[in-house]
Amino acid sequence: MRSSRRGAVDPFIVMDVMEAARQAEEAGRRIIHMEVGQPSTPAPAAARAALAQAMERDSLGYTVALGLPALRARIAKLYAQWYGIDLDPARVVVTPGSSGGFILAFTALFDAGERVALGAPGYPSYRQILKALDLVPVEVQTSAENRLQPTLEDLAGIDYEGLMVASPANPTGTMLDKPALSALIGAAQARGAAFLSDEIYHGIEYDKRAVTALEISDDVVVINSFSKFFSMTGWRVGWLVVPEGMVRQVERLAQNLFICPPHAAQIAALAALDAQDELKGNMAVYARNRALMMEGLPKAGFDRIAPPDGAFYVYADVSHLTDDSRAFARQILDQAGVAVTPGLDFDPVRGGGTLRFSYARATADIEEGLERLKAFMAARG
Ligand SMILES: Cc1ncc(COP(=O)(O)O)c(C=O)c1O
């Protein structure tokens, strides 16, 4: 059968690591998972209970394409609760995960061949989704002194029709503060480019609250999801906030591309928005894990790290230890039984010298993982 050039996207290397870890587990080894970017906790109890009830009384057929009106209204209320913003629910679009949101937003905003600037390192699927849609990812190398977030200087001389940022970011966990985010939004708007803000890690913040792009401008596209803070990765439900004038275009695309986001997941998501106590409990675990990582990784020999502002990742510079992060990650898996993600996933240029450690799992696993990493590095000499 023939195959398209735009469909020839790169594999998501972390998935390969997960498969290697699975094989090791099948062979009887206990593996500590520091590769996966997802909570080990289930959806909040209230979300599961709400769905159990709905399954008894409702046929759970299609919903309207933009999502259940009650869910759109409740998401709008979250913006009042988290940021003090008055958001019109009509601008909220419920999507099949933020991944579905990217497809809708990119398709609504850009024509084939247009360029979208992204900071590197960054979430790998941005690049691949753009390529699959015949768009051109323009990766901008960020610098350590800016905590690997893009700046105006990094963008100087670069031509683009869209600019996308993530704060807190994957893989670094670093955030853009209000002046830095404002400067980037201003630069994009000044050249008539669309500005997209991936806010999927909002809520998972440590010392400071994350800033939403909507605090700065209404003429932006915000992408968010129930996957991370709300602990609902497999439910496949997220949302977009789009400018008023874009809603109808996104609605037409959503009707045709997806019909609607999963109905069952929307019911659960609506209840999850009111499960703040349980979600705060998850946050306490992440905060404890983060402290353990900041103390334990340097002790093990991974001392080129910066404290993450949010999310549940530490991105370590290991360029003094290797220039092949993929082989190094494999060695750590084979010898220490700890699965970690090679930086090449996030940055094809410099990622040979970096690793991402996730601390989204239970604290006991983090403690054991750090012990194993210490022993591995000590044996390496
Ligand atoms: C920065 C970022 N954006 C988007 C996603 C996709 O999330 P989902 O489709 O589950 O909402 C991820 C997943 O890890 C991510 O790290």
The ligand as a Gaussian input file, in Angstrom:
#p B3LYP/6-31G(d) Opt

LIG

0 1
 C        2.848000      19.316000      27.419000
 C        1.822000      18.293000      27.070000
 N        0.792000      18.647000      26.298000
 C       -0.138000      17.744000      25.921000
 C       -0.080000      16.414000      26.327000
 C       -1.157000      15.451000      25.848000
 O       -2.088000      15.197000      26.844000
 P       -3.576000      14.660000      26.635000
 O       -3.823000      14.403000      25.216000
 O       -3.654000      13.435000      27.499000
 O       -4.468000      15.757000      27.172000
 C        0.971000      16.009000      27.162000
 C        1.076000      14.599000      27.604000
 O        1.996000      14.187000      28.247000
 C        1.939000      16.974000      27.530000
 O        2.988000      16.646000      28.314000

